[in-house]
């Protein structure tokens, strides 16, 4: 029985080393612009898509690196439909790593995060009743960064796919705004773009206000 209990300990050093190296790589990305990031992209677009998607888990280990840079890079590299697919896939990859870490850490981590961020308390009441809506509120209200939100979802035991769906719903207005902005950087800003940006910005503000109202009502 004792050997069985200790059988998994050999995994800890390589796992810790992997996280350390990934964190160092994510830290090295901080301060990099979308144009600078594209300088490292392969010429083959399929490979470039895989590299860009792979940047999201690295970003998850470095909260100092703005996620908007990855959105803009996708918008500069690909047409809008492909850029959206790459960005959603990257968001899923970036969500997965902290979710798994939180899932491993368990409820103790969720309790510490709730104590650290008291404004989370109203939303936490929804984690069992509606994991999708709970995840959505975390993204829309913006009390904590995306990566910490994914960590919390894992620690709370939120199902992976439901948490991912809620995350996509909350992130979508911001993703579209950045992808469209990247498209206009090459083509030039026109009136239609400005109108669309105004609509997306208004929608994002309305969703944020609605999300905050929902959490306040449950406080």
N, C-alpha and C positions, 0 to 999 in steps of 0.2 A: 504493500500500500504506500509505503514511504517513497519508493522509487517512482511510482505512478504520479505522486503529488509533485515531485521535483522534475518530472520528465520534460516539462516545457520551458524550464529555466534557461536552457541553452539558446532559446530564441531571443532572449532579452538583449544581449550585447549586439547582435546584428540589427535588431529592430531599432535599438537606440542609435546606432551608428547611421542607419538609413535616415532616420528622422533628423539627426544632426547635419548630415550632408545636404539633405533636401532643404532644411531650414537655412543653411548657409547659402545655397543657390537662390532661394527665395529672397534672402536679404540682399544679395548682389543685384537683384532686379530693381531695388528701390531707386526712385529718382529717374528711371529710364522712361523716355517718351515713346509714343507709339511708333514714330518714324525710326528711332534708334533701335527699337525692338525688331522692326522689319528688316534691318540690315543683317540680322542673323537668320532670317527665314530662308529655307531652301527654295530653289527655283521651282521645283516640282510642287504644284499646289496641293496634291494629296498629302505629301510629306509635310508641307508647310502647315496644313490643317492639323496633322497629328502633333507637330511640335507646339503649335499654339494651344491645343487642348492640354498638352502636357504641362504648359506653364501654369495652369490653374491650380493644380495641387501644390506646386511650389509657392504660388502666391498665398495659398491657404496657410502656409507656415510663416508668412511674413505679412502681418497686418499693415505694415508701413507702405506696401506697394499698392497704388490705387488700381482697383479692378477696371476702371474706365479705360485705362491704357490698353488692356487686352481687348475690350470691346472695339475701341477705335482701330486697333491693329487688324482685327477681323474685317471691319468695314473697309479698310484701305486695301486689303488683299483680295477680297472676294466680292462678287455681286451680292446684293442684299439677301436673297433667299439662302444662298450658301453661307453667307456670313452669319445669318441667324441660326442656322443649324449647327455651325461650328461653335458659336457662342453658347448655345443651349447645352451642347455636349460638354464643352469646357466647364460650364457652370456645374453640371452634374459631377464631373471629375473633381472639381474644387470643393463641392459639397461632401463628396464621399469620404475624403480623408479625415477631416475634423469630425464628421458624424461617427466614423468608426472609432476614433480616439475617445469621443464622448461615450459611445456605447460600451467601450471597454472600461472606462472610469466608473460609470454607473451613477446612481442617484446622488451620491455624496457630492459629486462635482456640480450637479444641478442645484443642490441646496446652497453651495458656496457661491455660485453665480447669481442665484436669486438674492442672496444677502448682499452681494457686491453691487447689484443693479436692482434696487427696490422697485423701480418702475416696471419691471418684468412681472411682478406679482399678479396683476389682473389678467395678463395674457396666459400665464402659467395655469390658470384655472381652466383653460380650454384644452390643455395638452392631451387629456384623456378623451374628452367628448368629441373634439374635432381637430385631429392632428394637422389636417390640411389648412384649416383656418388659423390655427396656432402658428404654423410656419409662415403663412401669408402675412399675418400681423407682424411677426418678427422682421420681415423684410420691408414692409410698408412703413411701419412706425419708425424704424431705424434707431431703436434704443441702443442696440449693440451692433458692431460690424458683422458682415455676412459670415465670416469664418467663425466668430464666437457664437453666432446664432446656430450654425450647423453643429458646433460642438455641443451646444445646449440641447438641440433636438436629439442628438444621439444619447446624451446623458439622461434625458427624460424618457427614453425608450420609445420615441416617436417612430413609427414604421418608416423604413427608408424611402419607399416610393411615395408615400403620402407627404412626407416632409419635402421631398424633391419637387413634387407637383405644386405645393404651396409656395415654395421658393421661386419656381419659375413664374408663377402668377404674379408674385410681388415684384420680381426683377424686370419683367417684360417691358414696362414703360421706359425704364432707364436704359435697357438694352437697345430698344428701338431708337431712342433719342440719340444715343452715341453712334449707332450704325448709320443712321441717316446723316448725322453730322460728318462722319468720315467720308461718306459718298459726296457730300457737297464740297469738301476740302479740295477734291480734284476737279469737280465740274463747275464750281462757283455757286454761291448762294443766290437763290431766286425767291420770288414771292411765295410760290407754292410751298417751298421748304419752310419759310418763316411761319406760314399759317399752320403747317403740320406740326412744327415745333411748339407753337403756342398751344395747340390742342393737346399734344402729349404732355406738355408742362402742366397745363390746367388739370388734365386727368390725373397726373401724378400727385399734384397738390390736393385734389379732392379725395383721392384714395388714402393719402396720408392723414388728412383731417378726419376722414371716416374711420380709419383704423384707430387713431388716438381716441376718438369718441367711444368706440366700442370697448377699448380697454378701460377708459374712465368709467363707463357704465358698470363694468364688472369689478371696479375697485371697492 
